[in-house]
Amino acid sequence: MRLIEAKKEYYRTLAKKDGYRSRSAYKLAQLDNSYHIFKSKSTVVDIGSSPGGWLQVAKQKVGENAMVIGIDLKHIYPLQGVITLQGSITDSEVIDEVLKLVGGKVDIVLSDLSPNMSGIWDLDHARQISLTRAALSASVRLLKRDGISVFKVFEGELLERLKKEMRCHFQRVYSSKPKASRQRSSEQYLVCLDFTLT
Ligand SMILES: C[S@@+](CC[C@H](N)C(=O)[O-])C[C@H]1O[C@@H](n2cnc3c(N)ncnc32)[C@H](O)[C@@H]1O
């Protein structure tokens, strides 16, 4: 078995054993180990959250009394203590609904958005960056001062400009590739700290 396949298989087996809905759960857990994203009682919104691995990790980290909301185009099977909304992040009414549910602003916005993959590199990159830009706009509407966002991004020529836009809203923006992410995949994660209200 090639190294990449072996690594995928390792996290797939681990996820089954630990009861996580996706291998991606370990990426978020590893990012949290490095950047201390979650605090007990933080309010979390997770965009592009089906099947729900990140939601499971977020809920474990913030505790049963904290609000965790998942948004996805696809249905998300119910998870104890998690509110799920089916809709697109590009729809401003979805964000209105989150603000209404929370009754204020949130501490953390996560985004693991992926478009339907065409296999054409430039197209997939452009679509993913466009989705992430919508997640950034959502973060700007949703976050409290000093809030945190984590965005998955696909590497490519449009990424630098998006990072610049992120730096207009967050005092610190770090690029990270957690161990659970395949080294040769085009994804990386931007951990954005200290949201500034404008
Ligand atoms: C890689 S998966 C997320 C996996 C998830 N983080 C987990 O741990 O289970 C990416 C998700 O982005 C969702 N997505 C794509 N476009 C979207 C949009 N416009 N609005 C909301 N979700 C979207 C897809 O439906 C898909 O479920």
The ligand as an SDF file (V2000), in Angstrom:
LIG
                    3D

 27 29  0  0  0  0  0  0  0  0999 V2000
  -15.1750   18.1200    3.2950 C   0  0  0  0  0  0  0  0  0  0  0  0
  -16.8940   18.2040    3.5730 S   0  0  0  0  0  0  0  0  0  0  0  0
  -16.9640   18.6590    5.2800 C   0  0  0  0  0  0  0  0  0  0  0  0
  -16.5880   17.5640    6.2490 C   0  0  0  0  0  0  0  0  0  0  0  0
  -16.8660   17.9280    7.6900 C   0  0  0  0  0  0  0  0  0  0  0  0
  -15.9860   18.9870    8.1550 N   0  0  0  0  0  0  0  0  0  0  0  0
  -16.7090   16.7450    8.6110 C   0  0  0  0  0  0  0  0  0  0  0  0
  -15.7880   16.7340    9.4360 O   0  0  0  0  0  0  0  0  0  0  0  0
  -17.5320   15.8340    8.5510 O   0  0  0  0  0  0  0  0  0  0  0  0
  -17.3410   19.6910    2.7590 C   0  0  0  0  0  0  0  0  0  0  0  0
  -18.8060   20.0560    2.8370 C   0  0  0  0  0  0  0  0  0  0  0  0
  -19.0150   21.3630    2.2580 O   0  0  0  0  0  0  0  0  0  0  0  0
  -20.3880   21.3900    1.8810 C   0  0  0  0  0  0  0  0  0  0  0  0
  -20.7070   22.5480    1.0350 N   0  0  0  0  0  0  0  0  0  0  0  0
  -20.2990   22.7920   -0.2420 C   0  0  0  0  0  0  0  0  0  0  0  0
  -20.8320   23.9470   -0.7000 N   0  0  0  0  0  0  0  0  0  0  0  0
  -21.5890   24.4660    0.3050 C   0  0  0  0  0  0  0  0  0  0  0  0
  -22.3810   25.6550    0.4450 C   0  0  0  0  0  0  0  0  0  0  0  0
  -22.5250   26.5390   -0.5470 N   0  0  0  0  0  0  0  0  0  0  0  0
  -23.0060   25.8810    1.6370 N   0  0  0  0  0  0  0  0  0  0  0  0
  -22.8920   24.9770    2.6520 C   0  0  0  0  0  0  0  0  0  0  0  0
  -22.1570   23.8320    2.5690 N   0  0  0  0  0  0  0  0  0  0  0  0
  -21.5180   23.5730    1.4220 C   0  0  0  0  0  0  0  0  0  0  0  0
  -20.5530   20.0470    1.1670 C   0  0  0  0  0  0  0  0  0  0  0  0
  -21.9220   19.7030    1.0610 O   0  0  0  0  0  0  0  0  0  0  0  0
  -19.7370   19.1040    2.0670 C   0  0  0  0  0  0  0  0  0  0  0  0
  -20.5520   18.4100    2.9670 O   0  0  0  0  0  0  0  0  0  0  0  0
  1  2  1  0
  2  3  1  0
  2 10  1  0
  3  4  1  0
  4  5  1  0
  5  6  1  0
  5  7  1  0
  7  8  2  0
  7  9  1  0
 10 11  1  0
 11 12  1  0
 11 26  1  0
 12 13  1  0
 13 14  1  0
 13 24  1  0
 14 15  1  0
 14 23  1  0
 15 16  2  0
 16 17  1  0
 17 18  1  0
 17 23  2  0
 18 19  1  0
 18 20  2  0
 20 21  1  0
 21 22  2  0
 22 23  1  0
 24 25  1  0
 24 26  1  0
 26 27  1  0
M  CHG  2   2   1   9  -1
M  END
$$$$
